Amino acid sequence: VQLVESGGGLVQSGESLRLSCVTSGFTFSVYYMRWFRQAPGKEREWITTMYTDGSTRYADSVKGRFTISRDNDKNTMLLQMNSLKSEDTAVYYCKYSIYWGQGTQVTVSS
């Protein structure tokens, strides 16, 4: 199993980023997928889940600003992040079952 995130970077407050998580080694379409993030000095926190039926859940901190989606043909999970805030600064991880990606850094300057 492999999960590879990309798309992080340095942006200003109010701007957008789109993260990708390319997966391999399992049947992507039959499992739910999640995004987490870990800010400096804080514990890793769950931010969103997409289930196989297309339903989604979001943490209150990102609801209305972030959108999770998946492309089953490309075995890829996406995270569209809009209206970014400085408190969104963190390393973002995708997760399948017990497996984590390596993370991608998002830094939002105010």
ABEGO torsion letter per residue (X at the ends): XBBBBBGBEBBBBGBBBBBBBBBBGBBAAABBBBBBBBBBGBBBBBABBBBAAGBBBBBAAABGABBBBBBAAAGBBBBBBBGBBAAABBBBBBBBEABBBAEBBBBBBX
